[in-house]
Amino acid sequence: MPTLRRISAALVVANISWTHAALAQQSPAWFTTWTSSNQQAARPLPDSVDRVPTYVNRTLRQIVRTSIGGTQVRVRFSNEYGDRPLVIGAARLALRDSGASIVASTDREMLFGGRPSVTIRPGATIVSDPVSFTVPALRDLAITIFLPDSSRVATRHALGLQSNYVSRPGNFASTPALPTDTTVSMWFFLSGVDVKNTAATGVIATIGNSITDGARSTPNTNRRWPDILAERLVKSKQPLKGVANAGISGNRVLTFGAGPSALARLDRDVLMQPGVTHVIILEGINDIGNSQVTHITADELIFGLRQLADRARERGLVVIGATLTPAGPRPAFTPAHEAIRAAVNNWIRTGGAFDAVIDFDAITRDPANPTQFLPAYDSGDHLHPGDAGYKAMGDAIDLALFGKRSRRP
């Protein structure tokens, strides 16, 4: 028996030593450098024309902007809203040169379980195999996929504000200058891009509506406020963090608007982002603007925002609330709407639900007319900032917030 005990103890010690050695040799974690919050394209009514494109024997080259860089990269593809299997016949990754052209020397094949093609069933998301690739920060990547079979682009991000390219018929995945037939401004079938970077310390997810999605900013210039934040973080001396923009134009906290509500998509778009450590919540103006139909009250919206904060904190995230920016003067935004916005903003500032608060309202409003944007920041529709307004928002964020630790309940 003593001999058996010694052997057993030796095996335990050996196993512990092996486990520690294996852990020490593990690769660094994945961190999101770019993401897209997908939404469902409208289904055609009976006997109506389906205006959602269906591609077959076409190559899509889509452009995404990194936040942080890395030494390995992988891409997440989604068929979440598909009504049929999505077949990717070939997939490539490269640095974008200009337009639909890539830097040919950077072109890399993406594989799926070691295979060059993959079939993604309806409702599913898959991740490519890791690619050894020096990914620069703040750089355009070209993700190219060949669609050999009929593919209805029902899984999409509608407000891309980025020119993406569809080829003439054929597989041009490895062609440096894509022979373009059509240009689109949406992203199709993309969920995210992740990198490995030993210097990275986390990811900041920004969940919101059109003001986070960048509506009315200049297309193809990456002037959304999360883009400004990403640039500042990369250029600062703060710990390196990626930025994952989870905005959907038209989105709401409580009810379906454009895409699932924030309460419905929090897990998908925030909590499941690889490496996520912080979340900024800027959401609710669409709930207020539609309250004459949905009958949403300030208390109900506050309840929804508290739910988002509590669920994120339970997962160990630092939760940062952002006040709702001005939305007047507009006939569709009445004094009753403004009263709800004021009540919600007061709660965001003083309710104690968040680890920190970014006062976007105070940053963007006109001191002489506090229910309105400062004219220089107004895109012209009195609801969305323009480029200058988005820059003011991104520039005003205290980067020290991202050194905070979560006060997990």
C-alpha positions, -999 to +999 in steps of 0.1 A: +000+000+000+027+026+008+042+019-026+009+025-043+004+057-024+038+069-035+031+060-071-003+077-069+012+109-054+039+109-080+013+107-108-006+136-093+025+157-090+035+148-126+000+157-138+001+190-121+035+198-135+024+188-170-008+210-167+012+240-156+037+235-184+008+232-209-009+263-196+024+282-199+027+272-235-008+282-245-012+308-272-024+343-261-062+348-261-082+361-290-094+397-290-120+413-313-105+439-336-137+445-356-173+433-354-206+436-372-240+433-355-261+414-379-298+419-386-323+402-408-332+414-442-369+418-448-387+387-461-407+392-493-444+393-490-464+367-510-465+376-547-441+405-542-406+410-556-378+400-533-355+430-532-328+413-512-299+402-535-293+366-542-258+358-554-246+327-571-211+322-588-200+356-575-171+368-554-177+393-525-148+415-513-157+433-481-136+459-464-133+462-426-112+485-404-091+470-376-089+486-342-059+467-328-034+447-347-020+412-341+002+383-353-027+359-361-062+365-373-094+346-377-128+356-392-163+348-379-189+341-406-227+340-399-257+325-416-279+335-386-309+346-407-303+324-437-332+303-452-307+279-468-272+266-462-245+292-470-217+277-491-184+295-491-163+280-519-131+299-512-121+326-487-091+349-486-077+377-464-054+406-473-046+442-467-067+464-489-048+486-513-075+509-526-110+504-539-115+467-547-078+460-550-056+442-524-019+443-516-011+411-534+019+401-512-004+400-482-030+377-497-037+346-475-060+317-478-085+310-451-093+274-442-121+258-422-110+227-403-081+225-428-105+226-458-107+255-483-146+256-483-173+253-458-211+250-456-228+270-428-263+258-419-291+283-413-288+299-379-252+290-374-219+309-370-185+294-378-149+306-372-121+302-398-089+285-389-062+309-375-041+326-402-005+337-394-006+372-406+008+405-394-024+426-389-017+463-385-038+485-363-062+510-379-059+494-413-083+482-439-086+444-444-102+429-474-122+397-467-130+379-499-154+350-503-166+331-533-202+320-533-206+290-557-242+283-547-274+304-544-269+327-514-297+351-503-279+379-483-305+378-455-278+380-428-264+415-431-254+447-414-274+474-432-256+506-424-220+497-434-210+531-445-183+512-464-180+504-501-179+467-506-176+449-539-194+421-558-177+406-588-190+396-622-197+358-624-167+337-614-143+328-586-120+358-582-111+353-546-073+354-552-074+381-579-056+412-567-079+436-586-114+423-583-134+427-615-163+445-599-199+443-612-217+460-582-208+481-552-228+478-520-226+496-487-237+467-464-217+439-448-229+404-456-223+372-436-196+388-414-197+386-376-163+397-366-125+396-370-103+385-341-065+388-335-039+375-312-018+402-296+004+397-265+001+434-257-037+435-258-055+437-224-091+436-235-119+448-258-144+476-254-178+468-269-201+498-278-238+488-280-262+513-294-283+525-323-276+547-353-255+572-333-231+544-325-235+529-360-223+563-374-254+574-393-248+605-414-211+604-410-191+605-442-190+570-458-156+553-463-139+575-438-144+556-405-157+587-386-180+570-361-173+579-325-161+543-317-136+547-346-123+579-330-120+561-297-101+532-313-076+557-329-070+574-296-065+541-277-040+528-302-020+561-302-022+566-264+000+551-236-031+534-221-032+496-220-040+483-255-077+474-261-097+466-292-130+483-300-160+463-311-188+485-326-221+468-318-244+496-331-274+489-353-292+519-369-328+520-357-322+497-327-341+499-294-335+487-259-369+471-252-386+462-285-377+450-320-368+480-342-340+474-367-325+441-356-331+424-322-335+447-292-305+454-271-319+431-244-322+404-270-288+408-286-266+416-256-252+381-253-244+378-290-230+413-296-213+421-263-209+392-238-196+368-264-171+391-280-136+375-276-116+394-250-144+418-240-137+437-207-157+469-210-191+479-225-204+514-233-242+515-235-257+544-256-292+533-264-328+544-259-336+574-281-355+551-306-376+537-277-385+572-268-391+584-303-416+555-309-432+557-275-464+571-290-468+536-306-451+514-280-462+534-250-428+531-234-423+551-202-391+565-187-394+539-159-396+510-184-366+523-204-346+527-171-355+491-162-342+479-195-310+498-192-305+485-157-310+450-170-282+455-196-259+469-169-266+441-144-262+413-169-229+427-182-215+432-148-224+396-138-200+386-166-172+407-151-174+436-175-169+472-166-202+489-175-202+525-187-235+543-193-237+571-219-264+598-218-287+602-247-278+630-271-303+658-281-331+649-305-348+682-312-363+704-325-383+680-347-421+676-350-417+639-343-399+646-310-424+663-288-420+679-253-434+646-239-405+628-256-380+653-243-393+648-208-386+610-210-351+617-224-344+641-195-356+616-169-335+588-184-304+610-186-309+621-150-310+584-139-280+575-160-260+603-143-272+597-108-288+563-105-256+544-097-263+515-121-230+521-140-193+519-131-188+552-149-208+576-171-199+594-203-221+625-206-225+626-244-256+649-239-234+676-222-207+672-248-229+677-278-257+700-267-261+737-275-257+755-241-282+781-254-307+754-265-300+723-244-326+701-262-307+706-294-272+698-308-246+725-310-250+736-346-214+727-355-221+691-343-256+686-360-256+666-392-287+686-402-314+662-392-313+673-355-311+637-344-276+625-356-242+642-352-222+649-382-184+642-385-175+670-361-201+658-335-188+622-337-153+634-333-162+655-302-179+624-287-149+602-293-124+628-282-143+635-249-141+600-236-116+597-206-093+569-215-086+563-179-121+547-177-107+516-193-083+510-165-113+505-142-122+471-127-157+457-126-176+460-093-192+426-100-223+420-078 
